[in-house]
Amino acid sequence: MDFNDTKEEAEFRAEANAFLKSHLKEKTGGRRRESGAEFLARAKAWQKTKAEGGFAQITWPKEVGGRGGTPMQQVIWNQEEGKFDAPTSPFQIGLGMCIPTVVAFGSDEHKKRYVRKALIGEEIWCQLFSEPVAGSDVAGLKTRAVKDGDEWVINGQKVWTTGAQFSDYGILLTRTDTSVPKHKGLTMFIVNMKDPGVEVRPIHQASGGREFNEVYFTDVRIPDSDRLGDVGQGWKVGLVTLMNERLAVGGSPGPDYSEIMELAKELGLMDDAAFREKLADWYVQAQGYKLTKFRTQTALSRGETPGPENSIGKIITANQLQDICNSGIELEDHFGLIMDEDLSPMKAIFQSSFLWAPGLRIAGGTDEILKNIIAERVLGLPQDVRVDKDVPFEQLRVG
Ligand SMILES: Cc1cc2nc3c(=O)[nH]c(=O)nc-3n(C[C@H](O)[C@H](O)[C@H](O)COP(=O)(O)OP(=O)(O)OC[C@H]3O[C@@H](n4cnc5c(N)ncnc54)[C@H](O)[C@@H]3O)c2cc1C
């Protein structure tokens, strides 16, 4: 394992940092999740600036607006951008998951039409996989696509679709055949989110935000040319999206052990034995995670592809975030009840992240699903029981 930048990596880091300094403010104090029209406009402007500077999607080819750089440069850019107040969240799903799927399975026309516009922040994408009865078991989804001439007619419902309310396009996983086992009857499409048959209903969250939505499809017609991959091959296409998701979701956008230590110092709690024990646990977890990330970075730096062991990152960070926020709120005593940034200690960072942390433990694979992946694919333990694997979908009791 090599923790130091090579000469080239150090030069790139300095260049990235200088670019960021010239456009953004460095992060200070609380790190709250933002949303709303003003935030979206700021995010689009920043995405454009980044693309013009050659820092948007570092590994993508120059022809589509990328930099043609290395995965390690992308890691360095993410680390440096993370130090600044950069509004990136509206693009994470589109650029991190949807467009890589379009590039892998779309036609040349698709790539010409969609990739650049997404990269420069003009168009936003969402991922339409989960349904009320199909989350962890996404292959059990029911949204139907029925062929009618050169078009497909879509009817059904998705849920938890992040960013659907401001998305222009989405990648949509549908069922096209019920007579075969669940994984074999799926097909993926590009869907225009502005189609009149697409209805987006925001879900109000406990945090006050509205980041995800229910999405209803009523007789939406999609041309066959907007199919991604072969009919019945949707699972294979979706796996490419999910593989990218596991790499994209992971960091914890909230307070860590250094911030709760700051609070404890302010409250004179640093001599409290019970608190010190917790602090030591968080520190050990954070260091372990940091070293695991170094291992991933070393693999990238050597041109290797990180494997399923990456699933450990989200299990550690999401659980730690929830635990730290819980403790932070307890330490603040009755001030812990106040969400208002101007009235609560430390700009209410523990309160806002406390409401978000459970979502992070679910999004992109729940704790249990990620533990299954680690058990089966990293440790080589026996597979989870899958009784419905070879049964035609129409014979399953679903929902
Ligand atoms: C913040 C957030 C953003 C999201 N964004 C999107 C998005 O943009 N697009 C999209 O399509 N979806 C999105 N999702 C949905 C997400 O993918 C699902 O919520 C997730 O896959 C879990 O599915 P579920 O909610 O149906 O829970 P379920 O799958 O019903 O799980 C319920 C419980 O059962 C456990 N469980 C399930 N199967 C097993 C098993 N085999 N072994 C052990 N335990 C098991 C789970 O761990 C969980 O505790 C988002 C979710 C969140 C929280």
The ligand as an SDF file (V2000), in Angstrom:
LIG
                    3D

 53 58  0  0  0  0  0  0  0  0999 V2000
  -32.1730    8.0800    0.2950 C   0  0  0  0  0  0  0  0  0  0  0  0
  -32.6310    7.0430   -0.7010 C   0  0  0  0  0  0  0  0  0  0  0  0
  -32.5320    7.2850   -2.0470 C   0  0  0  0  0  0  0  0  0  0  0  0
  -32.9840    6.3220   -2.9600 C   0  0  0  0  0  0  0  0  0  0  0  0
  -32.9010    6.6140   -4.3010 N   0  0  0  0  0  0  0  0  0  0  0  0
  -33.3580    5.7100   -5.2000 C   0  0  0  0  0  0  0  0  0  0  0  0
  -33.3490    6.0190   -6.5960 C   0  0  0  0  0  0  0  0  0  0  0  0
  -32.9510    7.1070   -7.0060 O   0  0  0  0  0  0  0  0  0  0  0  0
  -33.8320    5.0990   -7.4530 N   0  0  0  0  0  0  0  0  0  0  0  0
  -34.2960    3.8740   -7.0470 C   0  0  0  0  0  0  0  0  0  0  0  0
  -34.6860    3.0700   -7.9020 O   0  0  0  0  0  0  0  0  0  0  0  0
  -34.3390    3.5660   -5.7260 N   0  0  0  0  0  0  0  0  0  0  0  0
  -33.8830    4.4600   -4.8030 C   0  0  0  0  0  0  0  0  0  0  0  0
  -33.9240    4.1550   -3.4550 N   0  0  0  0  0  0  0  0  0  0  0  0
  -34.5300    2.8890   -3.0390 C   0  0  0  0  0  0  0  0  0  0  0  0
  -33.5390    1.8820   -2.4940 C   0  0  0  0  0  0  0  0  0  0  0  0
  -32.8100    1.2780   -3.5410 O   0  0  0  0  0  0  0  0  0  0  0  0
  -34.3270    0.8440   -1.6920 C   0  0  0  0  0  0  0  0  0  0  0  0
  -34.9580    1.5070   -0.6220 O   0  0  0  0  0  0  0  0  0  0  0  0
  -33.4450   -0.2500   -1.1640 C   0  0  0  0  0  0  0  0  0  0  0  0
  -32.9570   -1.0530   -2.2070 O   0  0  0  0  0  0  0  0  0  0  0  0
  -34.1910   -1.1480   -0.1500 C   0  0  0  0  0  0  0  0  0  0  0  0
  -35.3930   -1.5810   -0.6670 O   0  0  0  0  0  0  0  0  0  0  0  0
  -36.7680   -1.4110    0.1450 P   0  0  0  0  0  0  0  0  0  0  0  0
  -36.8450   -0.0190    0.6370 O   0  0  0  0  0  0  0  0  0  0  0  0
  -37.8700   -1.9210   -0.7160 O   0  0  0  0  0  0  0  0  0  0  0  0
  -36.5980   -2.3580    1.4070 O   0  0  0  0  0  0  0  0  0  0  0  0
  -36.7910   -3.9420    1.4260 P   0  0  0  0  0  0  0  0  0  0  0  0
  -36.0230   -4.5520    0.3180 O   0  0  0  0  0  0  0  0  0  0  0  0
  -38.2540   -4.2470    1.5040 O   0  0  0  0  0  0  0  0  0  0  0  0
  -36.0940   -4.3220    2.7830 O   0  0  0  0  0  0  0  0  0  0  0  0
  -36.7520   -4.2840    4.0450 C   0  0  0  0  0  0  0  0  0  0  0  0
  -35.8160   -4.8830    5.0930 C   0  0  0  0  0  0  0  0  0  0  0  0
  -35.5560   -6.2620    4.7890 O   0  0  0  0  0  0  0  0  0  0  0  0
  -34.1630   -6.5210    4.7000 C   0  0  0  0  0  0  0  0  0  0  0  0
  -33.8840   -7.5210    3.6640 N   0  0  0  0  0  0  0  0  0  0  0  0
  -34.3810   -7.5560    2.4050 C   0  0  0  0  0  0  0  0  0  0  0  0
  -33.8810   -8.6120    1.7330 N   0  0  0  0  0  0  0  0  0  0  0  0
  -33.0400   -9.2650    2.5730 C   0  0  0  0  0  0  0  0  0  0  0  0
  -32.2090  -10.4250    2.4720 C   0  0  0  0  0  0  0  0  0  0  0  0
  -32.1420  -11.1290    1.3380 N   0  0  0  0  0  0  0  0  0  0  0  0
  -31.4670  -10.7720    3.5390 N   0  0  0  0  0  0  0  0  0  0  0  0
  -31.5200  -10.0730    4.7020 C   0  0  0  0  0  0  0  0  0  0  0  0
  -32.2970   -8.9640    4.8690 N   0  0  0  0  0  0  0  0  0  0  0  0
  -33.0340   -8.5680    3.8230 C   0  0  0  0  0  0  0  0  0  0  0  0
  -33.5570   -5.1690    4.3160 C   0  0  0  0  0  0  0  0  0  0  0  0
  -32.1970   -5.0960    4.6730 O   0  0  0  0  0  0  0  0  0  0  0  0
  -34.4350   -4.2010    5.1030 C   0  0  0  0  0  0  0  0  0  0  0  0
  -33.9980   -4.1080    6.4350 O   0  0  0  0  0  0  0  0  0  0  0  0
  -33.5040    5.0870   -2.5180 C   0  0  0  0  0  0  0  0  0  0  0  0
  -33.5980    4.8460   -1.1380 C   0  0  0  0  0  0  0  0  0  0  0  0
  -33.1800    5.7990   -0.2280 C   0  0  0  0  0  0  0  0  0  0  0  0
  -33.3090    5.5160    1.2340 C   0  0  0  0  0  0  0  0  0  0  0  0
  1  2  1  0
  2  3  1  0
  2 52  2  0
  3  4  2  0
  4  5  1  0
  4 50  1  0
  5  6  2  0
  6  7  1  0
  6 13  1  0
  7  8  2  0
  7  9  1  0
  9 10  1  0
 10 11  2  0
 10 12  1  0
 12 13  2  0
 13 14  1  0
 14 15  1  0
 14 50  1  0
 15 16  1  0
 16 17  1  0
 16 18  1  0
 18 19  1  0
 18 20  1  0
 20 21  1  0
 20 22  1  0
 22 23  1  0
 23 24  1  0
 24 25  2  0
 24 26  1  0
 24 27  1  0
 27 28  1  0
 28 29  2  0
 28 30  1  0
 28 31  1  0
 31 32  1  0
 32 33  1  0
 33 34  1  0
 33 48  1  0
 34 35  1  0
 35 36  1  0
 35 46  1  0
 36 37  1  0
 36 45  1  0
 37 38  2  0
 38 39  1  0
 39 40  1  0
 39 45  2  0
 40 41  1  0
 40 42  2  0
 42 43  1  0
 43 44  2  0
 44 45  1  0
 46 47  1  0
 46 48  1  0
 48 49  1  0
 50 51  2  0
 51 52  1  0
 52 53  1  0
M  END
$$$$
